[in-house]
Amino acid sequence: MPRTVLIMGTTAYTEVFIDMFEAIADVEFVGCIENLDRAKCAGNVAGLPVHWHEDVHALAGNTRLICSLATPQRRDWIVEMSEAGFEYETLIHPSATVSKRTEIGAGSSIDAGCVVAGYSRISEHVRMGRRVSFGHHTEVGAYTTLHPGCIVSGNCKIGSQVILGTGSVILDGRTIGDGAVVAAGAIVTKDVPPNTMVAGNPAVFKRRTDQI
């Protein structure tokens, strides 16, 4: 029997998310959940019905959730639905190469073409975009987003609620602090403090992310 999954989010990217992960043979997406604009429940996303978040609590225990949103602020909604009794699905695209010696947390999703090396740990609710390369003996914290094509080298430590932009590169042994943002195309050669945005080659400080 397929595993039934509701998708948190109704953005345009949610359609792409569905298109990507419906390639997993034993997963069946049965709808999407909205928590901001109830009017969206009158429509659909990629042909799937949209449910108001407070109206699906009875499904906890029979249907798992996955969040398609990439914003670090997804944490609050994920915690809310967890407190309502839901568990979270982990999705790995069939074309991704993931070492059996790497731990993947609940609610995380790994897109097409990703390569995840061994002896690493990916925490809960991490979003990994297309063709991300993830190094060995590396840790990534919860609610972090790795956008398409970014490269995380070995022995790195990526904090929670971090954003790694498209095509960014984190060199060996670097630490990225909680809440940091690495801009698209940036090359990180030094540690990045928490709540800091860096950009460029080599990446340099741009601004505090907790003051945006």
MIGU-563525 format. One record per residue: residue number from 1; y, z, x of N, C-alpha, C, CB in turn. Coordinates in steps of 0.05 Angstrom, whole numbers. Glycine has a CB too. Layout:
! residues N
 pos   n.yy   n.zz   n.xx  ca.yy  ca.zz  ca.xx   c.yy   c.zz   c.xx  cb.yy  cb.zz  cb.xx
 NUM      Y      Z      X      Y      Z      X      Y      Z      X      Y      Z      X
...
! end
This chain:
! residues 212
 pos   n.yy   n.zz   n.xx  ca.yy  ca.zz  ca.xx   c.yy   c.zz   c.xx  cb.yy  cb.zz  cb.xx
   1    -24      0     17      0      0      0     25      0     18      0     24    -19
   2     46    -16     10     70    -16     26     86     10     23     88    -40     18
   3    101     16     43    119     40     43    144     31     28    125     50     71
   4    151     45      6    175     38     -9    200     52      3    172     46    -38
   5    221     37      6    245     46     21    270     38      5    246     35     50
   6    288     57      2    315     52     -8    334     51     15    324     74    -29
   7    353     33     14    372     29     36    399     41     28    376     -2     42
   8    409     58     45    435     70     42    456     51     52    437     98     56
   9    474     42     34    495     23     41    494     -2     24    493     15     70
  10    518    -13     18    520    -37      2    540    -57     14    528    -30    -27
  11    544    -55     40    563    -72     54    551   -100     58    572    -60     81
  12    567   -119     67    557   -145     74    535   -143     95    579   -163     84
  13    537   -125    113    517   -122    134    490   -112    122    526   -103    156
  14    491    -98    100    466    -89     87    449   -113     80    472    -73     62
  15    461   -135     72    446   -160     66    432   -169     91    464   -182     55
  16    446   -168    114    434   -177    139    412   -158    147    455   -178    162
  17    416   -132    142    396   -112    148    370   -117    133    406    -83    142
  18    373   -123    107    350   -129     90    335   -154    101    358   -133     61
  19    351   -175    107    340   -200    116    324   -196    142    362   -220    121
  20    335   -178    159    322   -172    185    295   -158    181    341   -156    202
  21    296   -136    167    273   -117    167    253   -123    145    283    -90    165
  22    258   -141    127    237   -149    108    214   -163    122    249   -166     85
  23    218   -169    147    196   -181    163    174   -161    169    207   -192    189
  24    179   -135    164    158   -115    168    139   -116    144    170    -87    172
  25    114   -123    149     96   -129    127     90   -106    108     70   -139    138
  26     89    -81    119     81    -59    102    104    -42     92     62    -41    117
  27    129    -54     92    152    -40     81    163    -57     58    174    -37    103
  28    169    -43     36    180    -57     12    207    -44      6    161    -56    -12
  29    229    -59      8    255    -49      0    257    -51    -31    278    -64     14
  30    264    -28    -43    265    -27    -72    293    -24    -84    247     -5    -82
  31    313    -22    -67    340    -20    -77    359     -9    -56    341     -1   -101
  32    385     -9    -63    406      2    -45    420     25    -59    426    -21    -37
  33    433     42    -43    446     65    -54    476     64    -46    433     92    -43
  34    493     70    -65    522     71    -60    532     99    -66    537     50    -79
  35    552    109    -49    562    136    -53    592    137    -55    553    153    -31
  36    606    114    -55    635    115    -56    647    101    -81    646    101    -32
  37    636     78    -89    647     63   -111    625     57   -131    659     36   -100
  38    625     73   -153    604     71   -173    603     43   -186    607     92   -194
  39    626     29   -186    626      2   -199    607    -17   -185    655     -9   -198
  40    601    -12   -160    582    -30   -145    554    -28   -157    582    -22   -116
  41    548     -8   -172    521     -5   -183    516    -25   -205    518     23   -194
  42    537    -39   -214    533    -60   -234    523    -86   -221    559    -65   -249
  43    524    -88   -195    515   -112   -181    489   -108   -166    537   -121   -161
  44    485   -126   -146    461   -123   -130    467   -131   -101    438   -141   -141
  45    449   -125    -83    452   -133    -55    427   -147    -47    457   -108    -37
  46    429   -173    -40    406   -189    -33    384   -188    -55    395   -180     -6
  47    393   -187    -80    375   -187   -102    363   -160   -109    353   -205    -96
  48    371   -139    -94    361   -112   -100    381    -96   -116    355    -97    -73
  49    372    -80   -134    390    -64   -151    405    -43   -134    375    -50   -173
  50    429    -35   -143    445    -15   -130    445     10   -147    474    -26   -125
  51    439     33   -135    437     58   -149    459     77   -139    409     71   -145
  52    470     93   -157    488    114   -149    473    136   -135    503    125   -174
  53    484    147   -114    469    166    -97    458    191   -111    486    175    -73
  54    473    200   -132    464    223   -146    442    217   -167    487    236   -160
  55    437    192   -172    417    184   -192    389    178   -181    427    160   -206
  56    386    182   -155    360    175   -143    344    199   -133    364    156   -120
  57    355    223   -137    343    247   -126    314    251   -136    359    271   -134
  58    308    242   -160    281    245   -170    260    229   -154    280    237   -199
  59    269    210   -138    251    194   -122    243    207    -96    264    167   -117
  60    257    229    -89    250    242    -64    221    251    -64    268    267    -59
  61    207    245    -42    179    252    -40    161    227    -43    171    272    -60
  62    171    207    -58    156    183    -62    168    159    -48    154    177    -92
  63    194    160    -43    208    137    -31    225    148     -8    226    123    -52
  64    223    134     15    239    142     38    266    127     39    223    137     64
  65    284    136     56    310    124     59    313    113     87    332    143     52
  66    331     93     90    341     84    116    370     77    112    324     59    126
  67    387     83    131    415     78    129    422     53    145    432    102    139
  68    435     34    131    443      9    144    471     10    156    442    -14    124
  69    485     32    152    513     34    161    513     40    191    528     56    146
  70    533     29    205    535     33    234    556     54    241    542      7    247
  71    573     62    223    594     81    229    582    108    236    613     84    205
  72    594    122    256    584    149    263    587    169    239    599    160    287
  73    605    163    220    609    181    198    586    180    178    635    173    184
  74    566    163    182    542    163    165    528    190    165    523    141    173
  75    533    206    185    518    231    187    520    248    162    529    247    211
  76    545    251    151    548    269    128    531    261    105    578    271    121
  77    530    234     99    515    225     76    485    228     82    522    195     71
  78    476    223    106    448    226    113    439    255    109    443    217    142
  79    456    273    118    450    302    115    448    309     85    471    319    129
  80    468    298     69    468    303     40    441    295     27    491    289     27
  81    432    271     34    408    261     21    383    275     32    405    231     26
  82    384    284     57    362    300     67    360    326     52    366    305     98
  83    383    339     46    383    364     31    373    360      3    411    376     31
  84    375    335     -7    364    329    -34    334    325    -33    377    304    -45
  85    322    326    -10    293    325     -7    281    299      4    281    330    -34
  86    299    280     11    289    255     22    281    256     51    310    233     18
  87    260    241     58    253    236     85    262    208     93    222    240     90
  88    262    203    119    273    177    129    252    160    143    296    183    148
  89    254    134    137    237    115    149    247    106    176    233     90    130
  90    230     99    194    237     87    220    228     58    220    224    102    244
  91    246     39    226    241     11    225    243     -2    253    260     -3    205
  92    221    -16    260    221    -30    286    214    -59    280    201    -18    306
  93    231    -78    286    226   -106    280    202   -116    295    251   -124    287
  94    185   -133    283    161   -142    296    166   -156    323    146   -161    278
  95    190   -168    327    195   -182    352    206   -163    374    215   -204    347
  96    211   -138    367    220   -119    388    196   -109    405    234    -94    374
  97    202   -103    430    182    -93    448    189    -64    454    181   -110    475
  98    174    -45    444    180    -17    447    156     -3    460    185     -4    419
  99    161     11    482    140     25    496    128     47    479    150     37    522
 100    101     49    480     88     70    465     93     97    477     58     65    464
 101    106     98    501    112    123    514    141    131    510    107    120    544
 102    155    118    491    182    125    484    182    136    456    201    102    487
 103    196    158    452    197    171    426    221    160    409    201    202    429
 104    215    153    384    235    142    366    238    162    343    227    114    356
 105    263    171    338    267    191    317    268    179    289    293    205    322
 106    264    196    269    264    187    241    291    175    234    257    211    223
 107    290    154    217    315    142    207    327    122    227    334    163    201
 108    315    118    250    325     98    269    315     71    262    318    106    298
 109    330     50    270    322     23    266    328      6    291    337     11    241
 110    308    -10    298    309    -27    323    306    -56    314    287    -18    343
 111    328    -71    319    329    -99    309    313   -118    326    358   -108    309
 112    314   -143    317    298   -165    330    306   -168    359    302   -191    315
 113    286   -173    376    290   -180    404    297   -157    422    311   -200    405
 114    297   -132    413    303   -110    430    280   -104    449    309    -85    413
 115    287    -93    472    267    -84    492    273    -55    498    267   -102    518
 116    254    -37    493    257     -9    497    236      0    517    255      7    470
 117    246      9    540    228     16    562    215     44    557    242     16    589
 118    197     51    574    181     75    571    195    100    580    156     72    585
 119    183    123    570    191    150    579    220    156    571    187    153    608
 120    229    145    549    255    150    538    254    164    512    272    124    536
 121    276    173    501    277    186    475    301    176    460    278    217    479
 122    296    165    437    316    156    418    316    176    395    312    126    408
 123    338    189    390    339    210    370    340    199    341    363    228    374
 124    346    215    322    346    208    294    370    191    287    345    233    277
 125    365    172    269    386    156    256    403    140    276    404    174    240
 126    389    129    296    402    111    315    400     82    305    389    114    344
 127    422     67    307    422     39    300    422     22    325    446     32    281
 128    402      6    329    400    -11    353    401    -40    344    374     -5    369
 129    422    -55    351    426    -82    343    409   -102    358    455    -90    346
 130    412   -127    351    395   -149    362    397   -150    392    403   -175    349
 131    374   -154    405    372   -159    433    385   -138    451    384   -186    439
 132    384   -113    443    391    -91    460    369    -86    480    397    -65    443
 133    378    -80    505    359    -74    526    363    -44    533    362    -92    551
 134    342    -29    531    344      0    533    326     10    556    337     14    507
 135    337     24    575    323     30    600    304     54    598    342     35    621
 136    289     57    620    269     79    622    282    106    627    249     72    645
 137    268    127    619    277    155    624    306    159    615    274    162    654
 138    312    148    592    339    149    581    338    163    554    351    121    578
 139    359    178    548    361    192    523    386    182    507    363    223    527
 140    382    181    481    405    173    464    405    193    440    403    144    454
 141    429    203    435    432    224    414    433    212    386    456    239    419
 142    432    230    366    431    222    338    456    209    329    426    247    321
 143    453    191    310    475    177    296    491    159    315    494    197    284
 144    478    150    336    491    132    355    485    103    347    482    138    384
 145    504     85    353    501     56    347    503     40    372    522     47    326
 146    482     24    377    482      5    400    485    -23    388    456      8    417
 147    508    -35    391    513    -62    379    498    -84    395    543    -67    379
 148    495   -107    382    478   -128    394    485   -135    423    481   -153    377
 149    463   -138    438    466   -148    466    475   -128    486    484   -170    466
 150    478   -103    478    486    -83    499    462    -76    516    498    -58    486
 151    467    -67    540    447    -61    560    451    -32    569    447    -80    584
 152    431    -15    565    431     12    575    410     14    597    426     33    552
 153    419     19    621    401     20    644    385     46    644    416     16    670
 154    368     49    664    350     72    666    365     98    673    329     67    686
 155    352    120    666    361    147    673    389    153    662    361    150    703
 156    396    141    639    422    146    627    419    168    605    434    121    614
 157    441    180    599    442    200    577    465    192    558    445    229    587
 158    458    183    534    478    175    515    479    197    493    471    147    502
 159    503    206    487    506    229    469    503    221    440    533    241    472
 160    509    238    422    507    233    393    533    221    383    501    259    378
 161    531    206    361    554    193    347    570    177    367    571    214    334
 162    556    163    385    569    145    404    567    116    393    554    146    432
 163    587    100    401    586     71    394    587     56    421    610     63    376
 164    566     39    425    565     21    448    570     -7    438    537     23    463
 165    592    -19    445    600    -45    434    583    -68    443    628    -50    442
 166    585    -90    429    570   -114    434    573   -123    463    578   -136    415
 167    550   -127    476    551   -137    504    559   -117    525    568   -160    505
 168    563    -92    518    570    -73    538    546    -67    556    581    -46    525
 169    552    -56    580    532    -51    600    536    -22    611    532    -72    623
 170    515     -6    609    516     21    620    499     22    645    507     43    599
 171    510     26    668    495     25    693    477     50    697    514     22    717
 172    459     48    715    438     69    719    451     96    723    422     62    744
 173    439    116    709    445    143    714    471    153    701    447    148    742
 174    484    137    685    509    145    673    505    163    649    526    121    665
 175    525    180    643    525    197    619    548    189    602    527    227    627
 176    543    185    576    564    179    556    565    202    537    557    152    540
 177    588    216    536    590    240    520    591    235    490    615    254    528
 178    586    257    475    585    255    446    612    243    435    581    283    434
 179    609    226    415    633    215    402    648    194    418    651    237    395
 180    637    186    440    651    166    457    648    138    445    641    166    486
 181    666    120    452    665     92    444    667     74    469    687     84    424
 182    648     56    473    649     37    495    654     10    483    622     37    512
 183    677     -2    490    685    -27    478    667    -50    484    714    -34    487
 184    668    -71    468    651    -95    472    657   -106    500    657   -116    450
 185    635   -113    514    637   -125    540    644   -107    563    657   -146    539
 186    648    -81    558    655    -62    579    631    -58    598    664    -36    567
 187    638    -53    623    617    -46    643    623    -18    652    618    -67    668
 188    605      0    645    609     29    651    596     35    677    597     46    628
 189    612     42    697    603     49    724    606     79    730    619     33    744
 190    620     93    712    623    122    716    618    136    690    652    129    726
 191    612    162    691    608    177    666    632    176    648    601    206    673
 192    626    176    622    647    175    601    648    202    587    643    152    581
 193    671    216    587    672    242    574    669    240    544    699    256    581
 194    663    262    531    661    261    502    688    253    489    653    289    491
 195    685    241    465    708    233    449    729    216    464    722    258    438
 196    719    197    479    736    180    496    728    151    491    733    187    525
 197    748    134    489    743    105    487    749     93    515    761     92    465
 198    730     76    524    734     62    549    730     32    545    714     72    571
 199    743     16    561    741    -13    559    746    -26    586    760    -24    538
 200    737    -51    589    742    -67    614    719    -67    633    766    -56    627
 201    724    -81    656    704    -83    678    718    -79    704    691   -111    677
 202    714    -55    716    698    -32    705    712    -18    683    692    -12    728
 203    697     -4    666    709      9    643    727     31    651    686     20    625
 204    751     33    638    770     53    643    779     66    617    795     42    659
 205    791     90    619    800    105    596    821     90    580    811    133    605
 206    818     89    554    838     77    536    852     97    518    826     55    520
 207    836    114    505    848    134    487    826    154    479    861    121    462
 208    834    176    467    816    195    455    807    185    428    830    223    452
 209    781    187    423    771    178    397    775    199    375    741    171    399
 210    778    224    382    783    245    362    812    246    354    774    272    373
 211    829    228    364    857    227    356    865    201    343    875    232    380
 212    844    184    336    849    158    323    855    163    294    825    139    327
! end
